[in-house]
Amino acid sequence: MSKQGPSSTEQLLDIVRSKEQKKSVQPDTPPLMESTLSSTADLYQLAFKYAKLIIEIRKTALCILAVEQRALHPSCEHFIIPLVPSIRNDDEKLAEFLREKIMFCAAGCKCVELWVQLPLDSLHQTLIEVSAARGPQLDKAVYWLLKSQIRDLDEKTHFIDYRVKPSLNKKKALLQVEATVAPYAEIDRMKELFKSAGLSLKGMIAKQCAVNATVNALPEVEESLLTLYVDDEFSSISIFGNNEFAFTRTIRTGISSFLEPLKGTPYEEDSEEEFSPVSYSPYPHNSQDIFALIEPVALRLARQIERTISHIGSKSISTPKKIYLAGDYCWSTEFKDFISRQTGIETATLPTPAPVNLPFTHLDAKNRPDAVFALLYATLFIERNDGINLLHSFSVRRKLNTKRLIHLVSTGALAAGVLFLFISCIWQFTSNRELAGTITSVKEKIEEMKPLITQQTLLTKMAELERRRKQAKDIGKNIIAPALLAELNTIQSSKVKLLEVQFIAGATPYTSKNKRVAADSAVLDGIVIGEPHEFNTSLAMYISKLGQNQFFSVPTVTLREEKQIPHLGTVLHFMLHCTISPVEQTTKQEK
């Protein structure tokens, strides 16, 4: 918390307590409000690496709430820096003042988010129901429904934004939408102010939205309640029914209206101190006398509350059970009691639940600085609850979302391309390594096969093979006769007896693979015994067996006659001539 000079405050309290000395006694030193542009006595540099600064520019002071981010146990700091009218009314000097103070405060921060909170006396908030739709169709539905309620609504001159409530009217297929409308004039002025200061804003929040967000963040909310926020130039009345926001009314009665009856009275100087957020002093002892003068203004606010309550009957909302007061004047016991007596409803200062990650549990409205910063703390709940950010309207946000989607898709496509190239490089590297290994193994095998085969080596090998073939052929000629007898022995019949077997080598021409070659042949001389009428049958069967043998071709009968042989009787004498195939002969030799 910032430090304050005690001299002006103490002297002003002396003036309040001693009315008779008020005209003669003057403070010896300039009051706290007369700070210079280059003064940094009210500030100190934050020890945060990542900070979120929530700023409010008032008539008499610059209020800054600093919240630490990305920390296991975050903390917060708040400052009140006085503003003189010459700075407040000059945008160029105010921009320079903002830049100097914020840059000094966040000099040690690595990353800073800037949010600004501003009062909007022409803010219009309401809860409407539109037909269930999505995308641009929902934008058009919300716009034209608001157009029917606000005659001079124009998208070019008015900020329009909305957020869809999670509840859905299933019977009528309607969406509940919380809409916000405000003129662009003050919003653009605040944007231009920070742009001139060279500061980039992350968000811009209306004070009325902060009040509504505070109610939504309360752990327990009555079935129906009303909030009264009193600002410098206006007051805002919001209705909550069935634990949901219903609508907001803006009234042209504010702190300035309370100060008006005090002009020309002995309390005029007191009132500036009492209503100023710069003062940390206790309340003046004559607060009851001051309230007696401003009671007509408070009565106007009470009547506006009664009118608002009578209006909610058309929206099927029950009468509020409690009235929450917010703003700089919410701490006044006289004001709270007066509103309660006039409306017959219990009143209380709007509590501000602290975020669970900050080192405090509850803000005490009786402490003047905390009452000033109560709505700034509520900005944390707005961001968390997806509140209305005045930087971007629904149309701008839609375009930004489209650009963001295109950027996301293009980034994803680029990442996929890079990933594909990376995988291709890995695959190519693996393939090259495997190919290199194969080449190496082939080279090793070639080395093992050395010396390499030459033409002379092939000729030598062929000559050796021809020699072996001739040798095998010569051997085959020597063993063909025994092989022939062995084959004939396998097909011998009991009634066919061979008397003589004659082997003739290369005597018979034979055609093999369209070539006529000399083939071996055999002449079989034998007899058929048994009954004479069976001679032909037995001989035919024997010839058939010879023809089925692969060693012999179909034999030719060269002699066939019956003879008488002692001890055997009549026999059939025959002679057969058959060719021995070279293929079968080679096969027999290999076997």
C-alpha positions in Angstrom: 0.0 0.0 0.0 1.2 3.4 -0.9 2.4 5.9 1.8 0.6 9.3 2.4 1.9 12.6 3.7 0.1 13.3 7.0 0.3 17.1 7.2 -2.6 18.1 4.9 -5.0 15.5 6.4 -4.3 16.4 10.0 -4.7 20.1 9.3 -8.0 19.5 7.5 -9.3 17.5 10.4 -8.5 20.3 12.7 -10.6 22.6 10.5 -13.5 20.2 10.7 -13.4 19.9 14.5 -13.0 23.6 15.1 -15.6 25.5 13.1 -14.8 28.9 14.6 -11.1 28.6 13.5 -11.9 27.4 10.0 -11.5 30.7 8.3 -8.3 31.7 10.0 -6.3 28.4 9.9 -4.7 27.4 6.6 -2.4 24.5 6.0 1.3 25.5 5.9 2.1 23.0 3.2 0.4 22.3 -0.1 -2.4 19.7 0.1 -1.8 16.2 -1.0 -3.9 16.8 -4.1 -1.4 19.3 -5.5 1.1 16.6 -6.6 3.5 17.3 -9.5 3.7 15.4 -12.7 7.2 13.9 -12.0 6.4 12.9 -8.4 6.9 9.2 -7.6 6.7 9.5 -3.8 3.4 7.6 -3.7 4.8 4.6 -5.7 7.4 2.0 -5.3 8.6 -0.6 -7.8 6.8 -4.0 -7.7 8.8 -7.1 -6.9 6.7 -9.2 -9.3 8.1 -10.8 -12.4 4.6 -11.2 -13.9 1.9 -8.7 -12.9 -1.6 -7.7 -13.8 -2.3 -4.0 -13.3 -5.9 -2.9 -13.0 -6.2 0.9 -13.3 -9.0 3.4 -12.6 -8.7 7.1 -13.5 -10.8 9.2 -11.2 -11.3 12.9 -11.0 -8.9 13.3 -8.1 -6.7 10.2 -8.1 -5.2 7.4 -10.1 -5.9 4.1 -8.5 -3.7 1.1 -9.4 -4.2 -2.5 -8.2 -1.3 -4.8 -8.9 -1.8 -8.6 -8.7 1.1 -11.1 -9.0 0.7 -13.8 -11.6 2.3 -17.1 -12.3 3.3 -17.5 -8.7 2.7 -20.3 -6.2 1.6 -17.9 -3.5 0.7 -14.6 -5.3 0.3 -11.3 -3.5 -1.1 -7.9 -4.4 -0.4 -4.2 -4.0 -2.5 -1.1 -4.5 -1.7 2.5 -4.9 -3.6 5.8 -4.9 -1.8 8.6 -6.8 -3.4 12.1 -6.5 -4.4 13.9 -9.7 -4.5 17.7 -10.1 -7.2 19.2 -12.4 -4.6 20.5 -14.8 -3.5 16.9 -15.5 -6.9 15.3 -15.4 -8.4 17.6 -17.9 -5.5 17.5 -20.4 -5.3 14.2 -22.2 -1.7 14.8 -23.4 -0.5 15.5 -19.8 -2.6 12.6 -18.5 -1.1 10.2 -21.0 2.4 11.3 -20.0 1.4 11.0 -16.3 0.1 7.4 -16.9 3.2 6.3 -18.7 5.6 7.7 -16.1 3.7 6.2 -13.1 3.0 2.8 -14.7 6.5 2.4 -16.1 8.0 3.3 -12.8 5.7 0.9 -10.9 6.3 -2.0 -13.3 10.0 -1.4 -14.0 11.1 -4.6 -12.4 8.4 -6.8 -14.1 9.1 -9.1 -16.9 5.6 -9.2 -18.3 2.7 -6.9 -17.4 -1.0 -7.0 -18.3 -2.9 -3.7 -18.2 -6.6 -3.6 -17.5 -8.6 -0.3 -17.1 -11.9 0.1 -15.3 -14.0 3.1 -16.3 -17.5 4.4 -15.5 -20.0 4.6 -18.3 -23.1 6.7 -17.6 -24.8 5.5 -20.8 -24.2 1.8 -20.3 -27.2 -0.4 -21.1 -27.2 -4.0 -19.8 -30.1 -6.3 -20.1 -31.0 -10.0 -20.3 -32.8 -11.0 -23.4 -34.0 -14.2 -25.1 -33.3 -14.9 -28.7 -33.9 -17.9 -30.9 -31.3 -20.6 -30.7 -28.7 -19.9 -33.3 -24.9 -19.8 -33.8 -22.3 -17.6 -35.3 -23.3 -14.6 -37.4 -27.0 -15.6 -37.2 -26.9 -15.2 -33.4 -25.1 -11.8 -33.8 -27.9 -10.6 -36.1 -30.6 -11.8 -33.8 -29.1 -10.1 -30.8 -28.5 -6.9 -32.7 -32.0 -6.5 -34.1 -33.6 -7.4 -30.8 -31.5 -4.7 -29.1 -32.4 -2.3 -32.0 -36.1 -2.7 -31.2 -35.4 -1.7 -27.5 -32.9 1.1 -28.2 -34.1 3.4 -31.0 -30.8 5.2 -31.7 -28.7 2.0 -31.6 -26.1 2.0 -34.3 -23.3 -0.5 -34.6 -20.9 2.3 -35.8 -21.5 4.6 -32.9 -22.3 2.0 -30.1 -20.3 -0.7 -28.6 -22.4 -3.9 -28.6 -21.4 -7.2 -27.0 -23.1 -10.2 -25.4 -22.5 -13.5 -23.8 -24.7 -16.5 -23.8 -26.0 -17.7 -20.5 -25.7 -21.5 -19.9 -29.4 -21.8 -19.3 -31.7 -22.7 -22.2 -35.5 -22.4 -22.5 -36.1 -25.8 -24.0 -39.9 -25.2 -24.4 -39.4 -22.2 -26.7 -35.9 -23.2 -27.9 -34.6 -19.7 -26.8 -31.2 -18.7 -25.6 -30.7 -16.3 -22.7 -28.2 -13.6 -23.7 -26.7 -11.0 -21.4 -26.2 -8.0 -23.7 -24.2 -4.8 -23.1 -24.5 -1.5 -25.1 -22.5 1.6 -24.6 -21.5 4.7 -26.7 -18.0 4.4 -28.3 -17.1 8.0 -27.3 -15.7 7.3 -23.8 -14.4 3.9 -24.8 -12.4 5.4 -27.8 -11.1 8.2 -25.6 -9.7 5.7 -23.1 -8.2 3.6 -25.9 -6.6 6.7 -27.4 -5.3 7.8 -24.0 -3.4 4.6 -23.4 -2.3 4.5 -27.1 -0.8 8.0 -26.7 0.9 6.8 -23.5 2.5 3.9 -25.4 0.7 1.4 -23.3 -1.1 -1.7 -24.6 -4.3 -2.6 -23.0 -5.4 -6.2 -22.4 -8.9 -5.4 -21.3 -11.4 -2.6 -20.5 -14.2 -3.1 -18.0 -17.2 -1.0 -17.1 -17.8 -0.4 -13.3 -21.3 -1.7 -13.7 -20.0 -5.0 -15.0 -17.7 -5.2 -12.0 -20.6 -4.8 -9.7 -22.5 -7.6 -11.5 -19.5 -9.8 -11.5 -19.1 -9.3 -7.8 -22.7 -10.5 -7.2 -22.2 -13.5 -9.4 -19.0 -14.4 -7.4 -20.8 -14.3 -4.0 -20.9 -17.8 -2.5 -24.6 -17.4 -1.4 -27.0 -15.1 -3.2 -30.6 -14.5 -2.2 -33.3 -15.5 -4.6 -33.8 -11.9 -5.7 -31.7 -8.8 -4.8 -30.9 -5.3 -5.9 -27.5 -3.5 -6.2 -27.0 0.3 -6.1 -23.7 1.6 -7.4 -23.1 5.4 -6.8 -20.4 6.9 -9.1 -19.2 10.5 -9.5 -21.7 11.5 -12.2 -24.4 8.7 -12.1 -25.8 5.8 -10.2 -26.6 2.3 -11.5 -29.3 0.0 -10.3 -29.1 -3.7 -11.1 -31.7 -6.4 -10.5 -30.9 -10.1 -9.9 -33.7 -12.6 -10.0 -33.5 -16.4 -9.6 -29.7 -16.0 -9.0 -29.3 -14.5 -12.5 -28.7 -11.0 -13.7 -31.9 -9.4 -15.1 -31.2 -5.8 -16.2 -29.4 -2.5 -15.2 -30.7 1.1 -15.0 -28.6 4.2 -15.1 -29.7 7.3 -13.2 -28.2 10.8 -13.5 -27.6 11.1 -9.8 -24.1 10.6 -8.4 -21.5 11.9 -6.0 -21.6 15.3 -7.7 -25.3 15.5 -6.9 -24.4 14.9 -3.2 -21.8 17.7 -3.3 -24.2 20.2 -4.9 -26.2 21.0 -1.7 -23.0 21.5 0.3 -21.8 24.4 -1.8 -21.8 27.7 0.0 -22.0 25.8 3.4 -19.4 25.4 6.1 -19.2 21.7 5.1 -18.2 22.4 1.5 -14.5 21.9 2.2 -15.3 18.8 4.4 -17.3 17.2 1.6 -14.4 17.1 -0.8 -12.3 15.3 1.8 -15.0 13.0 2.8 -15.9 11.9 -0.8 -12.3 11.8 -2.0 -10.6 8.5 -2.4 -7.3 10.1 -1.6 -8.1 10.5 2.1 -7.2 7.8 4.5 -8.5 9.7 7.5 -11.4 8.6 9.8 -14.8 9.9 8.9 -15.5 13.6 10.0 -17.5 13.9 13.2 -20.1 16.0 11.5 -21.2 13.3 9.0 -24.8 13.4 10.3 -25.0 17.2 9.7 -23.6 16.7 6.2 -26.2 13.9 5.5 -29.0 16.1 6.6 -28.1 18.5 3.7 -27.8 15.8 1.1 -30.9 13.8 2.2 -33.0 15.1 -0.7 -30.5 13.6 -3.1 -30.6 10.3 -1.3 -34.4 10.4 -1.4 -34.3 10.7 -5.2 -32.2 7.5 -5.3 -34.6 5.8 -2.9 -37.5 6.7 -5.2 -35.7 5.4 -8.3 -35.1 2.1 -6.4 -38.9 1.9 -5.7 -39.7 2.6 -9.4 -37.2 -0.1 -10.5 -38.8 -2.6 -8.1 -42.3 -1.8 -9.4 -41.0 -2.3 -12.9 -39.7 -5.8 -12.3 -43.2 -7.1 -11.8 -43.5 -7.3 -15.6 -40.5 -9.6 -15.8 -41.8 -12.3 -13.3 -39.1 -11.4 -10.7 -39.9 -11.4 -7.0 -39.3 -8.4 -4.8 -35.7 -8.1 -3.8 -34.9 -9.3 -0.3 -31.7 -7.3 0.0 -30.1 -4.1 -1.4 -26.3 -4.1 -1.8 -24.6 -0.7 -2.0 -21.4 -0.2 -3.9 -19.2 2.8 -4.6 -17.3 5.4 -2.6 -20.4 6.3 -0.5 -21.4 2.8 0.4 -19.6 3.1 3.7 -21.9 5.8 5.0 -24.1 4.3 7.8 -26.6 7.2 7.5 -27.0 6.6 3.8 -27.5 2.8 4.2 -30.0 3.3 7.0 -31.9 5.9 5.0 -32.2 3.7 1.9 -33.4 0.8 4.1 -36.1 3.0 5.9 -37.4 4.4 2.6 -37.6 1.1 0.7 -38.4 -1.2 3.6 -35.6 -3.6 2.4 -32.4 -4.6 4.3 -29.3 -2.8 3.0 -25.7 -3.8 3.2 -22.4 -2.9 1.7 -21.6 -5.1 -1.3 -19.0 -7.6 -0.1 -16.1 -8.4 -2.3 -15.0 -12.0 -2.0 -11.3 -12.2 -2.5 -9.8 -14.6 -5.0 -8.6 -17.8 -3.3 -5.1 -17.3 -4.6 -4.5 -13.9 -3.0 -3.3 -13.5 0.6 -6.5 -12.1 2.1 -9.9 -13.6 2.7 -12.3 -10.6 2.7 -12.3 -6.9 2.0 -13.6 -4.8 4.8 -15.7 -1.9 3.5 -15.1 0.1 6.7 -11.5 0.4 5.7 -11.4 3.4 3.3 -8.7 2.1 0.8 -10.4 -1.3 0.5 -13.7 0.4 -0.3 -12.0 2.3 -3.1 -10.4 -0.8 -4.5 -13.4 -3.2 -4.1 -14.5 -2.9 -7.7 -11.0 -3.2 -9.0 -10.7 -6.5 -7.2 -14.0 -7.5 -8.9 -12.2 -7.3 -12.3 -10.5 -10.5 -11.5 -13.9 -12.2 -11.3 -15.0 -10.6 -14.6 -12.1 -12.2 -16.5 -12.7 -15.5 -14.8 -16.5 -15.5 -15.5 -16.0 -14.5 -19.2 -17.3 -10.9 -18.6 -17.7 -8.2 -21.1 -14.4 -6.8 -22.4 -15.0 -3.3 -23.9 -12.0 -3.5 -26.1 -13.7 -5.7 -28.7 -17.4 -5.8 -29.7 -19.1 -8.9 -30.9 -18.3 -8.1 -34.6 -14.7 -7.4 -33.9 -14.3 -10.4 -31.7 -15.9 -12.5 -34.5 -13.3 -11.3 -36.9 -10.5 -11.8 -34.4 -11.7 -15.4 -33.8 -11.8 -16.0 -37.5 -8.3 -14.7 -37.9 -7.2 -16.7 -34.9 -8.8 -19.8 -36.4 -7.1 -19.2 -39.7 -3.8 -18.6 -37.9 -4.3 -21.8 -35.9 -5.1 -23.9 -39.0 -2.2 -22.5 -40.9 0.1 -23.0 -37.9 -1.2 -26.6 -37.6 -0.7 -27.2 -41.3 2.9 -25.8 -41.1 3.6 -27.9 -38.0 2.2 -31.0 -39.9 4.5 -30.1 -42.9 7.5 -29.7 -40.6 6.7 -33.0 -38.9 6.3 -34.7 -42.2 9.7 -33.4 -43.4 11.2 -34.4 -40.1 9.8 -38.0 -40.4 10.9 -38.1 -44.0 14.4 -37.1 -43.0 14.5 -39.7 -40.3 13.3 -42.3 -42.7 15.8 -41.3 -45.4 18.6 -41.3 -42.8 17.5 -44.8 -41.7 17.3 -46.1 -45.3 20.7 -44.7 -46.1 22.2 -46.3 -43.1 20.6 -49.7 -44.0 21.8 -49.3 -47.6 25.3 -48.5 -46.4 25.2 -51.6 -44.3 24.1 -53.7 -47.2 26.8 -52.3 -49.5 29.4 -53.0 -46.8 28.3 -56.6 -46.4 28.3 -57.2 -50.2 31.8 -55.7 -50.3 32.9 -58.1 -47.5 31.5 -61.1 -49.4 33.2 -59.9 -52.6 36.5 -59.7 -50.6 35.9 -63.3 -49.4 35.4 -64.5 -53.0 38.7 -63.2 -54.3 40.5 -63.8 -56.5 37.8 -63.0 -59.0 36.9 -65.5 -61.8 38.6 -64.6 -65.1 38.1 -66.0 -68.7 41.1 -68.3 -68.4 39.7 -69.7 -65.2 36.3 -70.4 -66.9 38.0 -72.1 -69.8 40.0 -74.3 -67.4 36.8 -75.2 -65.5 35.0 -76.1 -68.7 37.8 -78.3 -69.9 37.8 -80.0 -66.5 34.0 -80.6 -66.8 34.3 -82.0 -70.3 37.0 -84.4 -69.2 34.9 -85.6 -66.3 31.9 -86.0 -68.7 33.9 -88.2 -71.0 35.3 -90.1 -68.2 31.7 -90.7 -66.9 30.6 -91.8 -70.4 33.4 -94.3 -70.6 32.5 -95.7 -67.2 28.9 -95.8 -68.3 29.8 -98.0 -71.3 31.5 -100.5 -69.1 28.5 -100.8 -66.7 25.6 -100.6 -69.1 25.6 -104.3 -69.8 25.2 -105.2 -66.1 22.6 -102.5 -65.7 20.7 -103.9 -68.7 20.6 -107.4 -67.2 19.5 -105.9 -63.8 16.6 -104.1 -65.5 15.6 -107.3 -67.4 15.7 -109.3 -64.2 13.1 -106.9 -62.7 10.6 -107.5 -65.5 11.2 -111.3 -65.9 8.1 -113.5 -66.2 7.7 -117.1 -65.0 6.6 -118.2 -68.5 9.2 -116.1 -70.4 12.7 -117.3 -70.3 15.6 -115.4 -71.9 18.2 -117.5 -73.6 20.6 -114.7 -74.7 20.9 -110.9 -74.4 23.1 -109.1 -76.9 24.1 -105.5 -76.2 25.0 -103.3 -79.3 26.6 -100.0 -78.4 25.8 -97.0 -80.7 24.4 -99.1 -83.5 21.0 -97.7 -83.7 20.1 -94.1 -84.8 18.0 -92.2 -82.2 16.3 -88.8 -82.4 16.6 -86.7 -79.3 15.7 -83.0 -79.1 15.4 -82.7 -82.9 18.9 -84.2 -83.2 19.7 -87.6 -84.6 22.3 -89.4 -82.5 23.6 -92.9 -82.2 21.9 -94.9 -79.5 22.6 -98.3 -77.8 20.3 -101.2 -78.5 19.7 -104.8 -77.2 18.6 -108.0 -78.9 16.7 -110.4 -76.5 16.5 -114.1 -77.5 14.1 -116.2 -75.4 11.3 -118.7 -75.3 7.7 -118.8 -73.9 6.8 -122.0 -72.0 3.4 -123.3 -70.9 0.3 -124.1 -72.8 0.5 -123.3 -76.5 -2.7 -121.3 -76.5 -1.2 -119.0 -73.9 2.0 -118.2 -75.8 0.7 -115.1 -77.5 -0.8 -113.7 -74.3 2.4 -114.3 -72.3 4.6 -112.7 -75.0 2.3 -109.7 -75.3 2.4 -109.1 -71.6 6.2 -109.3 -71.5 6.5 -106.9 -74.4 4.1 -104.5 -72.6 6.3 -104.6 -69.5 9.4 -103.8 -71.6 7.6 -100.9 -73.2 6.6 -99.4 -69.8 10.2 -99.6 -68.6 12.0 -96.2 -69.0 15.2 -98.0 -69.9 13.9 -99.6 -73.1 11.8 -98.3 -76.0 8.8 -100.4 -77.3 10.6 -103.6 -78.6 10.2 -104.9 -82.1 9.6 -108.7 -82.7 12.1 -109.9 -85.2 11.4 -113.7 -84.7 8.4 -115.7 -83.6 8.1 -119.5 -84.1 7.1 -122.6 -82.2 9.7 -125.3 -81.5 10.0 -128.7 -79.7 12.5 -128.8 -77.0 13.2 -131.9 -75.0 11.9 -131.9 -71.5 10.0 -128.7 -72.2 7.7 -129.7 -75.0 6.4 -127.2 -77.4 7.7 -123.6 -76.7 7.5 -120.3 -78.6 10.9 -119.1 -79.7 11.1 -115.2 -80.1 13.7 -112.5 -80.7 13.1 -108.9 -79.7 15.0 -105.8 -80.7 14.7 -102.7 -78.5 16.5 -99.4 -78.4 18.0 -98.1 -75.1 17.2 -94.3 -74.7 20.2 -92.1 -73.9 18.1 -90.0 -71.4 17.0 -93.1 -69.6 20.5 -94.4 -69.8 21.9 -91.2 -68.2 19.2 -91.4 -65.5 20.0 -95.0 -64.7 23.7 -94.1 -64.5 23.0 -91.3 -62.0 20.9 -93.6 -59.9 
